[in-house]
Amino acid sequence: MCSIKLQKIMAGKTYPEAGEVLYDMLQKKKDQDEVIILDLEGVASLPSMFLNVSIGKFIKDYGVDLLRQKVSFAKISATQAERIKDYINRVAVE
Amino acid sequence: MKRIHFDTTDRNRWLKIISEAESTYRNCTDEQIFFNFDGINGIDKITPIHIVSLACLIESLVGRAAHVFIENRTNPVSRYLGEMLRFQEYWAGRQNFVQAQDSTIFNLWRIKDEEKELHSRRVYDYLKQNFFRHKDLSAVQNSLDEAYYNIFDHAQAANNAFSFIQFDEQTEKLHVAICDFGMGIARSVRTAFPAISNDALALAKAMEYRFTTGTQVHNMGMGLGNIKDTCTDDDILGIISNQGCLFAKRENIRTYENPFCFPGTLIYYGLSLSHFDDEEIIDNFTL
């Protein structure tokens, strides 16, 4: 199990920059056995400029099934969870 | 000496005055331009739409080296702008943000690329600490982030963009207006897709899920849709850009042609925060 604190990734960066950092981390860890937990403590906003270049790009490059196998979320609000689910469903049908 | 008369709070007529003034005073170096609000008797119908569009007009005129004055300090609108919103500090003092003399107003902010994440967070924290400690307001910050990025990704606004946010304690509704005097969403869409025949249709196109003009790699055509989706059943999203006008209430979208050409983009929306869910943190969420 590997935990990534999004607040740490986002600090001092624009959303697209932070999204690219997350994508690189996901890409590096995708072939490892462990599950990647994205910890959202202290993070309120997950705008499209962040999601498109991180989770959205991962789905495009490796498919939604791999994302579902590899990634889960911790300390996420119910609204954010709903939004992530909705986002992934939309991107996955492309 | 020139004078611009604001004699109405009617949204379209106000924006027509703004649009015509922006176009009329293209060459106004060293001109004295007086803003007169004597035809308006109170401030109850002055909304964030009025404030941000007025701020963009002033910024535009000052940028052309005009000297702008607000006339008649006893008029309620003039007093509101000067005393409550401290307008002069934005131009005479070159401030990007000053606190309003009212705790329900998140005052005018000159939108800056390097401060946009900071500002949306400031609004979120302010609402959370002062009004809705237990509500999940993540969608508020999210919608502001989408709107502010939209300006820098598409507008080419040359630093003429403002945000103003007001919270109505009685209705528990947040009123947001964001305006830029840039290229305009409608023109941006029509430049990328010349087959679109008018600005109203261009705005409808911009709202389509997955539509993007492709100006940035992080855009996938979801930003405006995300703002619309944040609005509840009681809220409306409005976009006025160039000669187009769009209103969205959930999935019900109507478009019109304006009788004027707005020199940029005005986005405004309300958020009924009482409809937002209480914050519930999930420890482990799997997809």
Chai-1 contact restraints between the chains, C-beta under 6 A:
chainA,res_idxA,chainB,res_idxB,connection_type,confidence,min_distance_angstrom,max_distance_angstrom,comment,restraint_id
A,P16,B,H218,contact,1.0,0.0,6.0,A-B,restraint_1
A,A44,B,Y124,contact,1.0,0.0,6.0,A-B,restraint_2
A,A44,B,S138,contact,1.0,0.0,6.0,A-B,restraint_3
A,A44,B,Q141,contact,1.0,0.0,6.0,A-B,restraint_4
A,S45,B,Q141,contact,1.0,0.0,6.0,A-B,restraint_5
A,S45,B,N142,contact,1.0,0.0,6.0,A-B,restraint_6
A,S45,B,D145,contact,1.0,0.0,6.0,A-B,restraint_7
A,P47,B,N142,contact,1.0,0.0,6.0,A-B,restraint_8
A,P47,B,D145,contact,1.0,0.0,6.0,A-B,restraint_9
A,P47,B,E146,contact,1.0,0.0,6.0,A-B,restraint_10
A,S48,B,M222,contact,1.0,0.0,6.0,A-B,restraint_11
A,S48,B,G223,contact,1.0,0.0,6.0,A-B,restraint_12
A,S48,B,N226,contact,1.0,0.0,6.0,A-B,restraint_13
A,M49,B,Y149,contact,1.0,0.0,6.0,A-B,restraint_14
A,M49,B,H218,contact,1.0,0.0,6.0,A-B,restraint_15
A,N52,B,H218,contact,1.0,0.0,6.0,A-B,restraint_16
A,N52,B,M220,contact,1.0,0.0,6.0,A-B,restraint_17
A,V53,B,H218,contact,1.0,0.0,6.0,A-B,restraint_18
A,R68,B,L287,contact,1.0,0.0,6.0,A-B,restraint_19
A,S72,B,T286,contact,1.0,0.0,6.0,A-B,restraint_20
A,F73,B,F285,contact,1.0,0.0,6.0,A-B,restraint_21
A,A74,B,N284,contact,1.0,0.0,6.0,A-B,restraint_22
A,K75,B,I281,contact,1.0,0.0,6.0,A-B,restraint_23
A,I76,B,I282,contact,1.0,0.0,6.0,A-B,restraint_24
A,I76,B,F285,contact,1.0,0.0,6.0,A-B,restraint_25
A,S77,B,D136,contact,1.0,0.0,6.0,A-B,restraint_26
A,S77,B,S138,contact,1.0,0.0,6.0,A-B,restraint_27
A,S77,B,E279,contact,1.0,0.0,6.0,A-B,restraint_28
A,S77,B,I281,contact,1.0,0.0,6.0,A-B,restraint_29
A,A78,B,E280,contact,1.0,0.0,6.0,A-B,restraint_30
A,T79,B,D136,contact,1.0,0.0,6.0,A-B,restraint_31
A,T79,B,S138,contact,1.0,0.0,6.0,A-B,restraint_32
A,T79,B,A139,contact,1.0,0.0,6.0,A-B,restraint_33
A,Q80,B,S138,contact,1.0,0.0,6.0,A-B,restraint_34
A,A81,B,I282,contact,1.0,0.0,6.0,A-B,restraint_35
A,A81,B,F285,contact,1.0,0.0,6.0,A-B,restraint_36
